[in-house]
Amino acid sequence: MTTRVALVTGGARGIGAATVSALVARGYGVVVLDAPGQIPGLTYPLSTEEDLHRLREAFGDSVATLSGDVRLLADQHEAVALAKDRFGRLDVVVAAAGVATGGHAAWEHDTEQFNINFEVNVLGVHRSAQAAIPALLANHEPRTSRFIALASSAAVKGHDRLAAYTASKHAVAGYVKSLAADLGKSGVTANAVLPGSTRTLLLEACAGFYDLDSVEDFAEHHLTGRLLEPREVAEVICFLASEASSALTGALVPADGGMTAG
């Protein structure tokens, strides 16, 4: 039986897909918005229709998928409408879609690569809020709806050779704090999760930015001495999605193996 309904952008793979799996395990109905096709300027492949198909095969009627672009308000509105049509309502938004470019000093980032980070990572979160917050506010009081953005440890510290990505994640952190202030006493909360180095295809791309032989080299930046698995970050997201997280809003929640503890 569906207990709550979530929309997850960027849910076809990585932390997003792990979040979909964890939410379904808790009885959620989930809509996934992903697979926009390749974005010019990125050096690694994005999610595909096949990734969305695997989710449908794995979770059946608990998951509905939509191929779309988080940068487009029309696609975000369509995802919200799909949640209402398929499951009857929307309780939770997880804005997990994100990209990264890098490998250069800050002043060497060209305009196209700089803009890609802001268009997907920041505008994508804003588009999710534009489309979904009215639906969350339309739920009956007392509201327990949640808006969760996937930021990064880069939201609170600087990373060399990742200036555009880092700047975009700082922007996500600021956006979520202001969103929480605007939501105020409505009962709808807004928080951001800040993962550290997590075993995903995006991390593999980042290893290329640093000419590393293996993603395992990133583990030295964690107090735990190991990489995070997507499911570990997903568990933190699921807590924030739950009614039990009511004390948190406007929070930047690290799930980073201690990367930002110092």
Contacts in CASP RR format, 6 or more apart in sequence:
PFRMAT RR
TARGET T0000
AUTHOR 0000-0000-0000
METHOD contacts of the structure
MODEL  1
MTTRVALVTGGARGIGAATVSALVARGYGVVVLDAPGQIPGLTYPLSTEE
DLHRLREAFGDSVATLSGDVRLLADQHEAVALAKDRFGRLDVVVAAAGVA
TGGHAAWEHDTEQFNINFEVNVLGVHRSAQAAIPALLANHEPRTSRFIAL
ASSAAVKGHDRLAAYTASKHAVAGYVKSLAADLGKSGVTANAVLPGSTRT
LLLEACAGFYDLDSVEDFAEHHLTGRLLEPREVAEVICFLASEASSALTG
ALVPADGGMTAG
1 27 0 8 1.000
2 27 0 8 1.000
2 28 0 8 1.000
2 29 0 8 1.000
2 62 0 8 1.000
2 87 0 8 1.000
3 26 0 8 1.000
3 27 0 8 1.000
3 28 0 8 1.000
4 26 0 8 1.000
4 27 0 8 1.000
4 28 0 8 1.000
4 29 0 8 1.000
4 91 0 8 1.000
4 92 0 8 1.000
4 241 0 8 1.000
5 28 0 8 1.000
5 29 0 8 1.000
5 30 0 8 1.000
5 31 0 8 1.000
5 83 0 8 1.000
5 87 0 8 1.000
5 88 0 8 1.000
5 89 0 8 1.000
5 90 0 8 1.000
5 91 0 8 1.000
5 92 0 8 1.000
6 23 0 8 1.000
6 28 0 8 1.000
6 29 0 8 1.000
6 30 0 8 1.000
6 31 0 8 1.000
6 90 0 8 1.000
6 91 0 8 1.000
6 92 0 8 1.000
6 93 0 8 1.000
6 94 0 8 1.000
6 241 0 8 1.000
7 30 0 8 1.000
7 31 0 8 1.000
7 33 0 8 1.000
7 79 0 8 1.000
7 80 0 8 1.000
7 83 0 8 1.000
7 90 0 8 1.000
7 92 0 8 1.000
7 93 0 8 1.000
7 94 0 8 1.000
7 128 0 8 1.000
7 132 0 8 1.000
8 16 0 8 1.000
8 19 0 8 1.000
8 20 0 8 1.000
8 23 0 8 1.000
8 30 0 8 1.000
8 31 0 8 1.000
8 32 0 8 1.000
8 33 0 8 1.000
8 94 0 8 1.000
8 96 0 8 1.000
9 32 0 8 1.000
9 33 0 8 1.000
9 34 0 8 1.000
9 70 0 8 1.000
9 76 0 8 1.000
9 79 0 8 1.000
9 93 0 8 1.000
9 94 0 8 1.000
9 95 0 8 1.000
9 96 0 8 1.000
9 97 0 8 1.000
9 124 0 8 1.000
9 128 0 8 1.000
10 16 0 8 1.000
10 32 0 8 1.000
10 33 0 8 1.000
10 34 0 8 1.000
10 47 0 8 1.000
10 70 0 8 1.000
10 96 0 8 1.000
10 97 0 8 1.000
10 98 0 8 1.000
11 17 0 8 1.000
11 19 0 8 1.000
11 20 0 8 1.000
11 32 0 8 1.000
11 33 0 8 1.000
11 34 0 8 1.000
11 47 0 8 1.000
11 55 0 8 1.000
11 96 0 8 1.000
11 97 0 8 1.000
12 32 0 8 1.000
12 34 0 8 1.000
12 35 0 8 1.000
12 47 0 8 1.000
12 48 0 8 1.000
12 51 0 8 1.000
12 52 0 8 1.000
12 55 0 8 1.000
12 65 0 8 1.000
13 34 0 8 1.000
13 47 0 8 1.000
13 51 0 8 1.000
13 200 0 8 1.000
13 201 0 8 1.000
14 198 0 8 1.000
14 200 0 8 1.000
14 201 0 8 1.000
14 202 0 8 1.000
14 230 0 8 1.000
15 96 0 8 1.000
15 150 0 8 1.000
15 195 0 8 1.000
15 198 0 8 1.000
15 200 0 8 1.000
15 230 0 8 1.000
15 233 0 8 1.000
15 234 0 8 1.000
15 237 0 8 1.000
16 94 0 8 1.000
16 96 0 8 1.000
16 150 0 8 1.000
16 230 0 8 1.000
16 234 0 8 1.000
17 51 0 8 1.000
17 55 0 8 1.000
17 230 0 8 1.000
18 229 0 8 1.000
18 230 0 8 1.000
18 231 0 8 1.000
18 233 0 8 1.000
18 234 0 8 1.000
19 94 0 8 1.000
19 96 0 8 1.000
19 233 0 8 1.000
19 234 0 8 1.000
19 237 0 8 1.000
19 238 0 8 1.000
20 30 0 8 1.000
20 32 0 8 1.000
20 55 0 8 1.000
20 59 0 8 1.000
20 63 0 8 1.000
21 58 0 8 1.000
21 59 0 8 1.000
21 231 0 8 1.000
21 234 0 8 1.000
22 231 0 8 1.000
22 234 0 8 1.000
22 235 0 8 1.000
22 237 0 8 1.000
22 238 0 8 1.000
23 29 0 8 1.000
23 30 0 8 1.000
23 92 0 8 1.000
23 238 0 8 1.000
23 241 0 8 1.000
24 30 0 8 1.000
24 59 0 8 1.000
24 62 0 8 1.000
24 63 0 8 1.000
26 238 0 8 1.000
26 242 0 8 1.000
27 62 0 8 1.000
28 62 0 8 1.000
28 92 0 8 1.000
28 241 0 8 1.000
29 62 0 8 1.000
29 63 0 8 1.000
29 87 0 8 1.000
30 59 0 8 1.000
30 62 0 8 1.000
30 63 0 8 1.000
30 64 0 8 1.000
31 63 0 8 1.000
31 64 0 8 1.000
31 65 0 8 1.000
31 66 0 8 1.000
31 79 0 8 1.000
31 82 0 8 1.000
31 83 0 8 1.000
31 86 0 8 1.000
31 87 0 8 1.000
32 52 0 8 1.000
32 55 0 8 1.000
32 63 0 8 1.000
32 64 0 8 1.000
32 65 0 8 1.000
32 66 0 8 1.000
33 65 0 8 1.000
33 66 0 8 1.000
33 68 0 8 1.000
33 70 0 8 1.000
33 75 0 8 1.000
33 76 0 8 1.000
33 79 0 8 1.000
33 97 0 8 1.000
34 47 0 8 1.000
34 51 0 8 1.000
34 52 0 8 1.000
34 65 0 8 1.000
34 66 0 8 1.000
34 67 0 8 1.000
34 68 0 8 1.000
34 97 0 8 1.000
35 46 0 8 1.000
35 47 0 8 1.000
35 48 0 8 1.000
35 49 0 8 1.000
35 51 0 8 1.000
35 52 0 8 1.000
35 67 0 8 1.000
35 68 0 8 1.000
36 46 0 8 1.000
36 67 0 8 1.000
36 68 0 8 1.000
36 69 0 8 1.000
36 70 0 8 1.000
36 71 0 8 1.000
36 75 0 8 1.000
37 46 0 8 1.000
37 47 0 8 1.000
37 48 0 8 1.000
37 69 0 8 1.000
38 45 0 8 1.000
38 46 0 8 1.000
39 46 0 8 1.000
39 99 0 8 1.000
39 116 0 8 1.000
39 120 0 8 1.000
40 112 0 8 1.000
41 101 0 8 1.000
41 112 0 8 1.000
41 113 0 8 1.000
41 116 0 8 1.000
42 99 0 8 1.000
42 101 0 8 1.000
42 116 0 8 1.000
43 101 0 8 1.000
43 205 0 8 1.000
44 201 0 8 1.000
44 202 0 8 1.000
44 204 0 8 1.000
44 205 0 8 1.000
45 201 0 8 1.000
46 99 0 8 1.000
49 67 0 8 1.000
52 65 0 8 1.000
52 67 0 8 1.000
53 65 0 8 1.000
55 63 0 8 1.000
55 65 0 8 1.000
56 63 0 8 1.000
56 65 0 8 1.000
64 82 0 8 1.000
64 83 0 8 1.000
64 86 0 8 1.000
64 87 0 8 1.000
66 75 0 8 1.000
66 78 0 8 1.000
66 79 0 8 1.000
66 82 0 8 1.000
68 75 0 8 1.000
68 78 0 8 1.000
68 79 0 8 1.000
69 75 0 8 1.000
70 76 0 8 1.000
70 95 0 8 1.000
70 97 0 8 1.000
70 120 0 8 1.000
70 123 0 8 1.000
70 124 0 8 1.000
70 127 0 8 1.000
70 128 0 8 1.000
71 119 0 8 1.000
71 120 0 8 1.000
71 123 0 8 1.000
71 124 0 8 1.000
71 127 0 8 1.000
72 127 0 8 1.000
73 127 0 8 1.000
73 130 0 8 1.000
73 131 0 8 1.000
76 124 0 8 1.000
76 127 0 8 1.000
76 128 0 8 1.000
76 130 0 8 1.000
76 131 0 8 1.000
76 132 0 8 1.000
77 131 0 8 1.000
79 131 0 8 1.000
80 90 0 8 1.000
80 131 0 8 1.000
80 132 0 8 1.000
80 135 0 8 1.000
83 89 0 8 1.000
83 90 0 8 1.000
83 135 0 8 1.000
84 90 0 8 1.000
84 135 0 8 1.000
89 135 0 8 1.000
89 139 0 8 1.000
90 132 0 8 1.000
90 135 0 8 1.000
90 136 0 8 1.000
90 139 0 8 1.000
90 145 0 8 1.000
91 136 0 8 1.000
91 139 0 8 1.000
91 144 0 8 1.000
91 145 0 8 1.000
91 146 0 8 1.000
92 145 0 8 1.000
92 146 0 8 1.000
92 147 0 8 1.000
92 148 0 8 1.000
92 241 0 8 1.000
93 128 0 8 1.000
93 129 0 8 1.000
93 132 0 8 1.000
93 136 0 8 1.000
93 146 0 8 1.000
93 147 0 8 1.000
93 148 0 8 1.000
94 148 0 8 1.000
94 150 0 8 1.000
94 237 0 8 1.000
94 241 0 8 1.000
95 124 0 8 1.000
95 125 0 8 1.000
95 128 0 8 1.000
95 129 0 8 1.000
95 147 0 8 1.000
95 148 0 8 1.000
95 149 0 8 1.000
95 150 0 8 1.000
96 150 0 8 1.000
96 237 0 8 1.000
97 120 0 8 1.000
97 121 0 8 1.000
97 124 0 8 1.000
97 150 0 8 1.000
98 120 0 8 1.000
98 121 0 8 1.000
98 150 0 8 1.000
98 202 0 8 1.000
99 116 0 8 1.000
99 117 0 8 1.000
99 120 0 8 1.000
99 121 0 8 1.000
99 202 0 8 1.000
100 117 0 8 1.000
100 162 0 8 1.000
100 165 0 8 1.000
100 202 0 8 1.000
100 205 0 8 1.000
100 206 0 8 1.000
100 209 0 8 1.000
101 109 0 8 1.000
101 113 0 8 1.000
101 114 0 8 1.000
101 116 0 8 1.000
101 117 0 8 1.000
101 164 0 8 1.000
101 165 0 8 1.000
102 109 0 8 1.000
102 113 0 8 1.000
102 161 0 8 1.000
102 162 0 8 1.000
102 163 0 8 1.000
102 164 0 8 1.000
102 165 0 8 1.000
102 206 0 8 1.000
102 209 0 8 1.000
103 161 0 8 1.000
103 162 0 8 1.000
103 208 0 8 1.000
103 209 0 8 1.000
103 210 0 8 1.000
104 161 0 8 1.000
104 163 0 8 1.000
105 160 0 8 1.000
105 161 0 8 1.000
105 163 0 8 1.000
106 163 0 8 1.000
109 163 0 8 1.000
109 164 0 8 1.000
113 164 0 8 1.000
114 164 0 8 1.000
116 164 0 8 1.000
117 164 0 8 1.000
117 165 0 8 1.000
117 167 0 8 1.000
117 168 0 8 1.000
118 164 0 8 1.000
118 167 0 8 1.000
118 168 0 8 1.000
118 171 0 8 1.000
121 165 0 8 1.000
121 168 0 8 1.000
121 169 0 8 1.000
121 171 0 8 1.000
121 172 0 8 1.000
122 168 0 8 1.000
122 171 0 8 1.000
122 172 0 8 1.000
122 175 0 8 1.000
125 149 0 8 1.000
125 172 0 8 1.000
125 175 0 8 1.000
125 176 0 8 1.000
126 175 0 8 1.000
128 147 0 8 1.000
128 149 0 8 1.000
129 147 0 8 1.000
129 175 0 8 1.000
129 179 0 8 1.000
132 147 0 8 1.000
133 147 0 8 1.000
133 179 0 8 1.000
133 183 0 8 1.000
133 188 0 8 1.000
136 143 0 8 1.000
136 145 0 8 1.000
136 146 0 8 1.000
136 147 0 8 1.000
136 188 0 8 1.000
137 143 0 8 1.000
137 145 0 8 1.000
137 186 0 8 1.000
137 188 0 8 1.000
139 145 0 8 1.000
141 187 0 8 1.000
142 187 0 8 1.000
143 186 0 8 1.000
143 187 0 8 1.000
143 188 0 8 1.000
144 187 0 8 1.000
144 243 0 8 1.000
144 246 0 8 1.000
145 187 0 8 1.000
145 188 0 8 1.000
145 189 0 8 1.000
146 188 0 8 1.000
146 189 0 8 1.000
146 190 0 8 1.000
146 191 0 8 1.000
146 240 0 8 1.000
146 241 0 8 1.000
146 242 0 8 1.000
146 245 0 8 1.000
147 176 0 8 1.000
147 179 0 8 1.000
147 183 0 8 1.000
147 188 0 8 1.000
147 189 0 8 1.000
147 190 0 8 1.000
147 191 0 8 1.000
148 190 0 8 1.000
148 191 0 8 1.000
148 192 0 8 1.000
148 193 0 8 1.000
148 237 0 8 1.000
148 240 0 8 1.000
148 241 0 8 1.000
149 172 0 8 1.000
149 175 0 8 1.000
149 176 0 8 1.000
149 190 0 8 1.000
149 191 0 8 1.000
149 192 0 8 1.000
149 193 0 8 1.000
150 192 0 8 1.000
150 193 0 8 1.000
150 195 0 8 1.000
150 237 0 8 1.000
151 169 0 8 1.000
151 172 0 8 1.000
151 173 0 8 1.000
151 176 0 8 1.000
151 192 0 8 1.000
151 193 0 8 1.000
151 194 0 8 1.000
151 252 0 8 1.000
152 165 0 8 1.000
152 166 0 8 1.000
152 169 0 8 1.000
152 194 0 8 1.000
152 195 0 8 1.000
152 196 0 8 1.000
153 194 0 8 1.000
153 195 0 8 1.000
153 196 0 8 1.000
153 254 0 8 1.000
153 256 0 8 1.000
153 259 0 8 1.000
153 260 0 8 1.000
154 162 0 8 1.000
154 165 0 8 1.000
154 166 0 8 1.000
154 169 0 8 1.000
154 170 0 8 1.000
155 169 0 8 1.000
155 170 0 8 1.000
155 172 0 8 1.000
155 173 0 8 1.000
155 192 0 8 1.000
155 194 0 8 1.000
155 252 0 8 1.000
156 170 0 8 1.000
156 173 0 8 1.000
156 194 0 8 1.000
156 252 0 8 1.000
156 254 0 8 1.000
156 260 0 8 1.000
157 166 0 8 1.000
157 260 0 8 1.000
158 166 0 8 1.000
159 165 0 8 1.000
159 166 0 8 1.000
161 209 0 8 1.000
161 210 0 8 1.000
162 206 0 8 1.000
162 209 0 8 1.000
172 192 0 8 1.000
173 192 0 8 1.000
173 194 0 8 1.000
173 252 0 8 1.000
176 190 0 8 1.000
176 191 0 8 1.000
176 192 0 8 1.000
176 250 0 8 1.000
176 252 0 8 1.000
177 250 0 8 1.000
177 252 0 8 1.000
179 190 0 8 1.000
179 250 0 8 1.000
180 189 0 8 1.000
180 190 0 8 1.000
180 191 0 8 1.000
180 249 0 8 1.000
180 250 0 8 1.000
180 251 0 8 1.000
181 250 0 8 1.000
183 189 0 8 1.000
183 190 0 8 1.000
183 249 0 8 1.000
184 249 0 8 1.000
187 246 0 8 1.000
189 240 0 8 1.000
189 245 0 8 1.000
189 246 0 8 1.000
189 248 0 8 1.000
189 249 0 8 1.000
189 250 0 8 1.000
190 249 0 8 1.000
190 250 0 8 1.000
191 240 0 8 1.000
191 245 0 8 1.000
191 248 0 8 1.000
191 249 0 8 1.000
191 250 0 8 1.000
191 251 0 8 1.000
191 252 0 8 1.000
191 253 0 8 1.000
192 250 0 8 1.000
192 251 0 8 1.000
192 252 0 8 1.000
192 253 0 8 1.000
193 233 0 8 1.000
193 236 0 8 1.000
193 237 0 8 1.000
193 240 0 8 1.000
193 253 0 8 1.000
193 255 0 8 1.000
194 252 0 8 1.000
194 253 0 8 1.000
194 254 0 8 1.000
194 255 0 8 1.000
194 256 0 8 1.000
194 260 0 8 1.000
195 228 0 8 1.000
195 233 0 8 1.000
195 255 0 8 1.000
195 256 0 8 1.000
196 221 0 8 1.000
196 222 0 8 1.000
196 228 0 8 1.000
196 254 0 8 1.000
196 255 0 8 1.000
196 256 0 8 1.000
196 257 0 8 1.000
196 259 0 8 1.000
197 203 0 8 1.000
197 206 0 8 1.000
197 215 0 8 1.000
197 218 0 8 1.000
197 219 0 8 1.000
197 221 0 8 1.000
197 222 0 8 1.000
197 227 0 8 1.000
197 228 0 8 1.000
197 256 0 8 1.000
197 259 0 8 1.000
198 227 0 8 1.000
198 228 0 8 1.000
198 229 0 8 1.000
198 230 0 8 1.000
198 232 0 8 1.000
198 233 0 8 1.000
199 215 0 8 1.000
199 227 0 8 1.000
199 228 0 8 1.000
199 229 0 8 1.000
199 230 0 8 1.000
200 230 0 8 1.000
203 215 0 8 1.000
203 218 0 8 1.000
203 227 0 8 1.000
204 215 0 8 1.000
206 215 0 8 1.000
206 218 0 8 1.000
207 214 0 8 1.000
207 215 0 8 1.000
207 217 0 8 1.000
207 218 0 8 1.000
210 217 0 8 1.000
212 218 0 8 1.000
215 227 0 8 1.000
216 227 0 8 1.000
218 227 0 8 1.000
219 225 0 8 1.000
219 226 0 8 1.000
219 227 0 8 1.000
221 259 0 8 1.000
222 228 0 8 1.000
222 256 0 8 1.000
222 257 0 8 1.000
222 258 0 8 1.000
222 259 0 8 1.000
223 257 0 8 1.000
223 258 0 8 1.000
223 259 0 8 1.000
223 261 0 8 1.000
224 257 0 8 1.000
224 258 0 8 1.000
225 257 0 8 1.000
228 255 0 8 1.000
228 256 0 8 1.000
228 257 0 8 1.000
232 255 0 8 1.000
233 255 0 8 1.000
236 253 0 8 1.000
236 255 0 8 1.000
239 245 0 8 1.000
240 248 0 8 1.000
240 253 0 8 1.000
254 260 0 8 1.000
254 261 0 8 1.000
END
